[in-house]
Amino acid sequence: MADHFDVLIIGAGLSGIGAAWRLQEQLPGKTYAILEARDAIGGTWDLFRYPGVRSDSDMYTLSYPFRPWREPESIAPGDKIRRYIEETAADGGILPHIRFGARVVTADWYTPDARWTVGLADGSSLTCNFLYGCAGYYDYATGYQPDFPGVADFSGRVIHPQFWPADLDYTGKRVVVIGSGATAVTLVPAMAADAAQVTMLQRSPTYMTVLPERDVIADGLRRVLPLGLANRLTRAKNIALTQGFYQLARRRPQSVRKLLRSVAVRALNDPAYVDEHFNPKYDPWDQRLCVIPSGDLYQAIKSGKAGIVTDHIDTFVPEGIRLRSGRVLEADIVVSATGLSLLPIGGVRATVDGRPVDIGETAAYRGIMLGEVPNLAYCIGYVNASWTLRADLSHRYVMRLLKHMDRNGYAVATPQTPGGRGRPLLDLSSGYVQRALDKFPRQGDRDPWLVRQNYLRDVLTTPRADVTRDMTFTRRPATAPLEEIAS
């Protein structure tokens, strides 16, 4: 017989470890396991090993609210984030609950038993009463890779950041980084220190914002206050600033556009260069802003070790990339920082009583559950703030739902789909989001089927949200297995 648990969590990254912590804290009697496809803790922060990999949100909001961030950096390198997650799991007694190398491929709900049967890639299976997907929102196995013409003719090496080779030596080499998102903006200054020249090739510019690598206010608060209190105050300060800036960008886009341009002009002292390479056609926050810690990208450009070219690829040639303008960018190494392939709930194929669940056809209940799908939750962060802010609200909501079910003797909770469906769940115009809209649930036209990108509102409403609204509860069927009744 398959192992049975009250809760199964998919993923041992930032979200999965946070979910386990909240489960142990609020429902200590529940049995659970974390199913991790990889052989290590960390999720994103274990997978990505490219030069300079770091957070694109400040660590006071990206870290867990129940475990203060102790390192000096506010924008932190990936290895320190990975170590923070590992230490959280160890300190919380979570490690014994993690099953590594356990890639979930199927999840089948059977109403007569009121349970999920979870199938793993190795052919084994487990069962649970409640399934919680904390595997992020992208495909770990495949990054987005455009079909570049002539790439087979290139005499150098083509690398995707998601699968960075440990043996790659770019010292003294000419490097072209294709892309203008967070990964490209991170790679260019990091590689420029050792490469002969690094060029960021972008089809269109991206908005950049400069944040200090260290938070001087946080440093001051830590010197005079206990660590926990200092972190809470810094967290509140950063939330207010980021949410305020987002709202300003949505309401006064031209003002924010001018502000960001002025920062770039002051850093580069070249208005014409800024207007050519840092002047997007869209409004701020139509796509996520890229963070430049302490202005490192601007510094690399000013030093002459890095540069930006805004153009389209015509074809690869043996010596590099020929652009539509006719210019050839010579390169020894090309890094294709072209984005992620989005994938909901880790790509798990789910069925309900034998009926396949098409996630793209479902409605998002509070951005946490799927309409008409029982006892299944998923975790996804904000697009305009750090991932953990929303993830922790989701964890706390799931715990409240489970407590309500236990108090009332309910075995099954199923969101009832509203009549209409509205905006996409991920409300960004970025290419990697637009390519995957049909894979993700859509929002409804009213609460609790709306997903607002507003932490200040959510932190007040989500902990008090009515878990019974638009939710059908049922008690355990008489045919349920004895071990479930006993639990």
C-alpha positions as CSV (number, residue, x, y, z in Angstrom):
1,M,0.0,0.0,0.0
2,A,1.3,3.5,-0.8
3,D,2.4,5.8,2.0
4,H,-0.4,8.0,3.1
5,F,-0.1,11.6,4.5
6,D,-2.4,14.3,5.6
7,V,-0.6,16.8,3.4
8,L,1.9,16.4,0.5
9,I,3.9,19.5,-0.5
10,I,5.5,19.6,-4.0
11,G,8.8,21.3,-4.0
12,A,11.6,22.0,-1.4
13,G,12.4,25.5,-2.5
14,L,11.7,28.8,-0.8
15,S,7.9,28.2,-1.0
16,G,7.9,24.5,0.0
17,I,10.0,25.0,3.1
18,G,7.9,28.0,4.1
19,A,4.7,25.9,3.7
20,A,6.2,23.1,5.8
21,W,7.2,25.6,8.6
22,R,3.7,27.0,8.7
23,L,2.1,23.5,8.7
24,Q,4.3,22.4,11.6
25,E,3.6,25.6,13.5
26,Q,-0.1,25.8,13.1
27,L,-1.1,22.1,12.6
28,P,1.6,20.1,14.4
29,G,-0.5,16.9,14.4
30,K,-0.6,16.7,10.6
31,T,1.5,14.1,8.8
32,Y,3.3,15.5,5.8
33,A,6.1,15.0,3.3
34,I,7.8,17.3,0.8
35,L,8.4,15.8,-2.6
36,E,11.4,17.4,-4.3
37,A,12.4,16.4,-7.8
38,R,16.0,17.5,-7.4
39,D,18.6,16.2,-5.0
40,A,19.0,19.3,-3.0
41,I,17.0,22.0,-1.2
42,G,16.6,25.5,-2.7
43,G,14.5,25.3,-5.8
44,T,15.4,28.3,-8.0
45,W,18.4,29.1,-5.9
46,D,19.8,25.6,-6.3
47,L,19.1,25.3,-10.0
48,F,20.5,28.7,-11.2
49,R,24.3,28.8,-10.9
50,Y,25.2,31.4,-13.5
51,P,27.7,34.2,-12.7
52,G,26.4,36.8,-10.3
53,V,23.0,35.1,-9.7
54,R,21.2,37.0,-7.0
55,S,17.9,38.1,-5.7
56,D,15.9,40.7,-7.7
57,S,14.0,41.7,-4.6
58,D,15.4,42.9,-1.3
59,M,16.0,40.1,1.2
60,Y,14.0,41.7,4.0
61,T,10.8,41.0,2.0
62,L,12.1,37.8,0.2
63,S,13.1,36.1,3.5
64,Y,10.6,34.4,5.7
65,P,8.7,36.6,8.2
66,F,9.3,34.0,10.9
67,R,13.1,33.8,10.4
68,P,15.1,37.0,10.2
69,W,17.6,37.6,7.4
70,R,21.0,37.8,9.1
71,E,23.4,38.5,6.2
72,P,24.6,42.1,5.5
73,E,23.4,42.2,1.8
74,S,19.9,43.4,1.0
75,I,20.3,42.2,-2.6
76,A,21.9,38.8,-1.9
77,P,23.9,36.3,-4.0
78,G,22.2,33.0,-4.8
79,D,24.5,30.9,-2.6
80,K,23.6,32.8,0.5
81,I,19.9,32.5,-0.3
82,R,20.2,28.8,-0.8
83,R,22.1,28.5,2.5
84,Y,19.3,30.5,4.2
85,I,16.7,28.1,2.9
86,E,18.7,25.1,4.0
87,E,19.3,26.4,7.5
88,T,15.6,27.2,7.8
89,A,14.7,23.6,6.9
90,A,17.3,22.3,9.4
91,D,16.3,24.6,12.2
92,G,12.6,23.8,11.7
93,G,13.1,20.0,11.8
94,I,11.8,19.8,8.2
95,L,14.7,17.9,6.7
96,P,13.5,14.4,7.7
97,H,10.2,15.1,5.8
98,I,11.8,15.8,2.5
99,R,12.0,13.0,-0.2
100,F,14.6,13.9,-2.7
101,G,14.6,12.7,-6.3
102,A,10.8,12.5,-6.1
103,R,9.5,14.1,-9.2
104,V,5.7,14.2,-9.2
105,V,4.2,13.4,-12.6
106,T,0.5,12.7,-11.9
107,A,-2.1,13.5,-9.2
108,D,-5.4,11.6,-9.3
109,W,-8.3,12.5,-7.1
110,Y,-10.8,9.8,-6.3
111,T,-14.0,11.0,-4.6
112,P,-15.1,7.7,-3.0
113,D,-11.8,7.7,-1.0
114,A,-11.5,11.5,-0.6
115,R,-7.8,11.4,-1.4
116,W,-5.2,12.1,-4.0
117,T,-2.9,9.4,-5.4
118,V,0.3,11.1,-6.4
119,G,2.4,9.3,-9.0
120,L,6.2,9.8,-9.1
121,A,8.6,9.5,-12.1
122,D,10.1,6.3,-10.7
123,G,6.7,4.5,-10.8
124,S,6.0,4.7,-7.1
125,S,3.0,6.5,-5.6
126,L,1.8,8.1,-2.4
127,T,-1.6,9.2,-1.2
128,C,-2.7,12.3,0.7
129,N,-5.8,14.1,1.9
130,F,-4.6,17.5,0.7
131,L,-2.1,18.4,-2.0
132,Y,-0.1,21.7,-2.0
133,G,1.9,22.6,-5.1
134,C,4.9,24.8,-4.2
135,A,7.0,24.1,-7.3
136,G,7.1,27.7,-8.6
137,Y,5.8,28.7,-12.0
138,Y,8.4,27.7,-14.5
139,D,9.8,24.5,-16.1
140,Y,13.0,23.4,-14.4
141,A,13.8,21.0,-17.2
142,T,13.5,23.4,-20.2
143,G,14.3,27.1,-20.5
144,Y,12.9,29.2,-23.3
145,Q,15.1,29.0,-26.4
146,P,14.2,30.7,-29.6
147,D,15.0,28.9,-32.9
148,F,17.9,31.2,-33.9
149,P,18.7,31.0,-37.6
150,G,22.2,29.8,-38.5
151,V,23.1,28.8,-34.9
152,A,24.7,25.6,-36.1
153,D,27.2,27.6,-38.1
154,F,28.5,29.5,-35.0
155,S,32.0,28.3,-34.2
156,G,31.7,29.3,-30.5
157,R,29.7,28.1,-27.6
158,V,26.0,28.8,-26.9
159,I,24.9,28.6,-23.3
160,H,21.5,28.9,-21.6
161,P,21.7,30.4,-18.1
162,Q,19.3,27.8,-16.7
163,F,21.9,25.1,-17.4
164,W,25.2,26.9,-16.8
165,P,28.2,24.5,-17.3
166,A,30.5,24.4,-14.4
167,D,33.5,24.1,-16.7
168,L,32.9,27.3,-18.7
169,D,35.9,29.6,-18.7
170,Y,35.1,33.0,-20.2
171,T,38.3,34.7,-19.1
172,G,39.5,37.0,-21.9
173,K,36.6,35.9,-24.2
174,R,34.2,38.0,-26.2
175,V,30.7,37.4,-24.8
176,V,27.3,38.3,-26.2
177,V,24.3,38.0,-23.8
178,I,21.0,37.9,-25.7
179,G,18.2,39.4,-23.6
180,S,17.3,42.4,-21.5
181,G,15.6,40.8,-18.5
182,A,16.8,40.2,-14.9
183,T,19.1,37.4,-15.9
184,A,20.9,39.4,-18.7
185,V,21.2,42.4,-16.4
186,T,22.8,40.2,-13.8
187,L,25.1,38.4,-16.1
188,V,26.6,41.3,-18.0
189,P,28.4,43.1,-15.1
190,A,29.3,39.8,-13.4
191,M,31.0,38.4,-16.6
192,A,32.5,41.8,-17.5
193,A,35.0,41.5,-14.7
194,D,36.9,38.7,-16.4
195,A,35.7,38.7,-20.0
196,A,37.4,40.7,-22.7
197,Q,34.1,42.3,-23.7
198,V,30.5,41.6,-22.8
199,T,27.7,42.9,-25.1
200,M,24.0,42.8,-24.1
201,L,22.0,42.3,-27.3
202,Q,18.4,43.3,-26.8
203,R,15.4,43.6,-29.2
204,S,13.9,46.3,-27.0
205,P,14.9,48.1,-23.8
206,T,13.8,47.2,-20.3
207,Y,13.2,49.6,-17.4
208,M,16.0,49.5,-14.8
209,T,15.9,50.7,-11.2
210,V,18.9,51.0,-8.9
211,L,18.9,49.6,-5.4
212,P,21.7,49.6,-2.9
213,E,23.3,46.2,-2.3
214,R,23.2,47.0,1.4
215,D,20.4,48.8,3.2
216,V,21.9,51.5,5.4
217,I,18.7,51.9,7.3
218,A,18.6,48.2,8.1
219,D,22.2,48.3,9.2
220,G,21.5,51.2,11.5
221,L,18.4,49.5,13.0
222,R,20.3,46.3,13.6
223,R,22.9,48.2,15.6
224,V,20.4,49.5,18.1
225,L,17.5,47.0,18.0
226,P,17.0,43.3,18.4
227,L,17.5,41.5,15.1
228,G,13.9,40.4,14.8
229,L,12.4,43.8,15.4
230,A,15.0,45.5,13.1
231,N,14.1,43.1,10.3
232,R,10.4,43.7,10.8
233,L,10.8,47.5,10.6
234,T,13.0,47.2,7.5
235,R,10.5,44.8,5.9
236,A,7.7,47.2,6.6
237,K,9.7,50.1,5.2
238,N,10.6,48.2,2.0
239,I,7.0,47.0,1.5
240,A,5.8,50.6,1.7
241,L,8.4,51.9,-0.7
242,T,8.0,49.1,-3.3
243,Q,4.2,49.1,-3.2
244,G,4.1,52.9,-3.3
245,F,6.4,53.0,-6.3
246,Y,4.3,50.4,-8.1
247,Q,1.1,52.4,-7.5
248,L,2.8,55.6,-8.6
249,A,4.0,53.9,-11.8
250,R,0.5,52.7,-12.7
251,R,-1.1,56.1,-11.9
252,R,1.7,58.4,-13.2
253,P,3.6,56.3,-15.8
254,Q,5.2,59.4,-17.5
255,S,6.5,60.7,-14.2
256,V,8.1,57.4,-13.3
257,R,9.5,57.1,-16.9
258,K,11.2,60.5,-16.5
259,L,12.5,59.5,-13.0
260,L,14.1,56.2,-14.3
261,R,15.6,58.0,-17.3
262,S,17.1,60.7,-15.0
263,V,18.8,58.0,-12.9
264,A,20.3,56.3,-16.0
265,V,21.4,59.6,-17.4
266,R,23.1,60.6,-14.1
267,A,24.8,57.2,-14.0
268,L,26.0,57.1,-17.6
269,N,26.3,60.8,-18.4
270,D,25.2,60.1,-21.9
271,P,21.5,61.0,-22.7
272,A,21.7,59.8,-26.3
273,Y,22.9,56.3,-25.1
274,V,20.1,56.2,-22.5
275,D,17.4,57.1,-25.0
276,E,18.7,54.4,-27.4
277,H,19.1,51.6,-25.0
278,F,17.0,52.4,-21.8
279,N,13.8,53.8,-23.3
280,P,11.1,51.1,-23.5
281,K,8.0,51.7,-25.6
282,Y,5.7,50.3,-22.8
283,D,4.9,51.9,-19.5
284,P,6.7,51.1,-16.3
285,W,5.5,47.9,-14.6
286,D,3.7,46.7,-17.8
287,Q,6.7,44.3,-17.4
288,R,8.7,43.7,-14.2
289,L,11.4,46.3,-13.5
290,C,15.0,45.0,-13.4
291,V,17.1,45.8,-10.4
292,I,20.6,47.0,-10.7
293,P,22.3,46.6,-7.3
294,S,24.5,49.6,-6.6
295,G,24.3,50.5,-10.3
296,D,26.7,47.6,-11.3
297,L,25.4,47.5,-14.9
298,Y,25.9,51.2,-15.4
299,Q,29.4,50.9,-13.9
300,A,30.4,48.1,-16.3
301,I,29.2,50.2,-19.3
302,K,31.0,53.3,-18.2
303,S,34.2,51.2,-17.7
304,G,34.1,50.1,-21.3
305,K,34.0,46.4,-20.4
306,A,30.3,46.1,-21.3
307,G,27.9,47.6,-23.8
308,I,24.4,47.4,-25.1
309,V,23.2,46.9,-28.7
310,T,19.5,47.3,-29.5
311,D,18.8,45.4,-32.7
312,H,17.3,42.2,-34.1
313,I,19.2,39.0,-34.9
314,D,19.4,38.3,-38.7
315,T,21.4,35.1,-38.4
316,F,24.3,33.5,-36.5
317,V,27.5,33.3,-38.5
318,P,30.7,31.5,-37.7
319,E,32.3,34.5,-36.0
320,G,29.2,35.6,-34.1
321,I,25.8,37.2,-34.8
322,R,24.8,39.2,-37.8
323,L,22.1,41.8,-37.0
324,R,19.4,43.2,-39.3
325,S,21.4,46.4,-39.5
326,G,24.2,44.4,-41.1
327,R,26.6,44.7,-38.2
328,V,28.3,41.6,-37.0
329,L,28.8,41.1,-33.2
330,E,31.9,38.9,-32.9
331,A,31.7,36.4,-30.1
332,D,33.4,33.4,-28.6
333,I,30.5,32.7,-26.3
334,V,26.8,33.5,-26.7
335,V,24.5,33.4,-23.7
336,S,20.9,33.0,-24.5
337,A,19.2,34.8,-21.6
338,T,15.9,34.6,-23.4
339,G,13.6,33.7,-20.5
340,L,11.7,31.0,-18.8
341,S,9.2,28.4,-20.0
342,L,6.3,28.8,-17.6
343,L,4.7,25.7,-16.2
344,P,2.0,25.6,-13.5
345,I,2.2,23.3,-10.5
346,G,5.4,21.7,-11.7
347,G,3.7,20.3,-14.8
348,V,1.8,17.7,-12.8
349,R,-1.0,16.0,-14.8
350,A,-4.0,16.0,-12.6
351,T,-7.4,14.2,-12.9
352,V,-10.6,14.3,-10.8
353,D,-12.5,11.0,-10.9
354,G,-10.8,10.2,-14.2
355,R,-11.5,13.6,-15.8
356,P,-8.3,15.4,-16.8
357,V,-7.9,18.9,-15.3
358,D,-7.0,21.5,-17.9
359,I,-5.5,24.1,-15.6
360,G,-5.8,26.8,-18.4
361,E,-9.6,26.2,-18.4
362,T,-10.0,26.7,-14.6
363,A,-10.7,29.8,-12.6
364,A,-8.3,30.9,-9.9
365,Y,-9.8,30.9,-6.4
366,R,-8.1,33.6,-4.3
367,G,-5.0,32.8,-6.5
368,I,-4.5,29.7,-4.3
369,M,-6.9,27.0,-5.5
370,L,-8.6,25.9,-8.8
371,G,-12.3,26.0,-9.4
372,E,-13.9,22.5,-9.2
373,V,-10.7,20.8,-8.1
374,P,-11.0,19.5,-4.5
375,N,-8.3,19.7,-1.8
376,L,-5.6,21.2,-4.1
377,A,-3.8,24.4,-3.5
378,Y,-0.8,26.0,-5.3
379,C,1.6,28.8,-4.4
380,I,2.5,31.7,-6.6
381,G,4.0,35.0,-5.8
382,Y,3.4,38.6,-6.7
383,V,4.6,40.0,-10.1
384,N,5.3,43.4,-8.5
385,A,6.9,42.5,-5.2
386,S,8.9,39.7,-3.7
387,W,7.7,36.2,-4.1
388,T,7.6,35.4,-0.4
389,L,5.2,38.1,0.6
390,R,2.3,36.4,-1.3
391,A,3.6,32.9,-0.7
392,D,3.4,33.2,3.1
393,L,-0.1,34.7,2.9
394,S,-1.0,31.6,0.8
395,H,0.5,29.2,3.3
396,R,-1.4,30.9,6.2
397,Y,-4.7,30.7,4.2
398,V,-4.2,27.0,3.5
399,M,-3.6,26.4,7.2
400,R,-6.8,28.3,8.1
401,L,-8.8,26.2,5.5
402,L,-7.4,22.9,6.9
403,K,-8.2,24.0,10.5
404,H,-11.8,24.9,9.4
405,M,-12.2,21.5,7.8
406,D,-10.9,19.7,10.9
407,R,-13.1,21.7,13.3
408,N,-16.2,20.8,11.3
409,G,-15.4,17.3,10.3
410,Y,-15.0,18.0,6.6
411,A,-12.9,15.9,4.4
412,V,-13.2,17.8,1.1
413,A,-13.2,21.5,0.1
414,T,-14.0,22.3,-3.5
415,P,-14.1,25.9,-4.9
416,Q,-17.2,26.5,-7.0
417,T,-16.4,28.1,-10.2
418,P,-18.1,31.5,-10.9
419,G,-20.0,32.3,-14.0
420,G,-17.3,34.3,-15.8
421,R,-13.6,34.5,-16.2
422,G,-11.6,37.7,-16.5
423,R,-8.0,38.7,-16.7
424,P,-5.0,36.3,-16.8
425,L,-3.6,35.2,-13.5
426,L,-0.2,36.7,-14.4
427,D,-0.9,40.3,-15.5
428,L,2.3,41.2,-17.3
429,S,3.0,41.9,-20.9
430,S,6.4,40.2,-20.8
431,G,7.0,37.6,-23.6
432,Y,7.6,34.7,-21.2
433,V,4.2,35.4,-19.6
434,Q,2.3,36.0,-22.8
435,R,3.6,32.7,-24.2
436,A,2.1,30.7,-21.4
437,L,-1.3,32.5,-20.7
438,D,-3.3,29.4,-21.8
439,K,-1.4,27.2,-19.3
440,F,-2.5,29.1,-16.2
441,P,-5.9,29.6,-14.6
442,R,-7.7,32.9,-15.2
443,Q,-9.3,35.2,-12.7
444,G,-13.0,35.6,-12.3
445,D,-15.0,38.8,-12.3
446,R,-15.6,39.1,-8.5
447,D,-14.1,38.2,-5.2
448,P,-12.9,35.6,-4.2
449,W,-11.9,35.0,-7.8
450,L,-9.9,38.2,-8.3
451,V,-6.2,38.2,-7.7
452,R,-4.9,41.7,-6.9
453,Q,-1.3,42.6,-7.0
454,N,-1.5,44.6,-3.8
455,Y,0.2,43.2,-0.7
456,L,-0.9,46.0,1.5
457,R,-4.5,45.1,0.8
458,D,-3.9,41.4,0.9
459,V,-2.1,41.4,4.2
460,L,-5.2,43.0,5.8
461,T,-7.9,40.9,4.0
462,T,-6.4,37.4,3.4
463,P,-5.9,36.5,7.1
464,R,-9.6,37.3,7.6
465,A,-11.0,36.0,4.4
466,D,-14.1,33.8,4.6
467,V,-12.9,30.3,3.9
468,T,-16.5,29.1,3.3
469,R,-17.3,31.6,0.5
470,D,-17.9,29.9,-2.8
471,M,-16.6,26.7,-1.3
472,T,-18.4,23.4,-1.0
473,F,-17.5,21.1,1.9
474,T,-18.3,17.5,2.2
475,R,-17.7,15.0,5.0
476,R,-15.6,11.8,4.6
477,P,-17.4,9.2,2.6
478,A,-18.4,6.0,4.4
479,T,-16.1,4.1,2.1
480,A,-13.0,6.0,3.1
481,P,-10.0,3.9,4.1
482,L,-9.7,3.0,7.8
483,E,-6.4,4.7,8.2
484,E,-7.9,8.0,7.1
485,I,-10.8,7.7,9.6
486,A,-8.3,6.9,12.4
487,S,-6.2,10.0,11.5
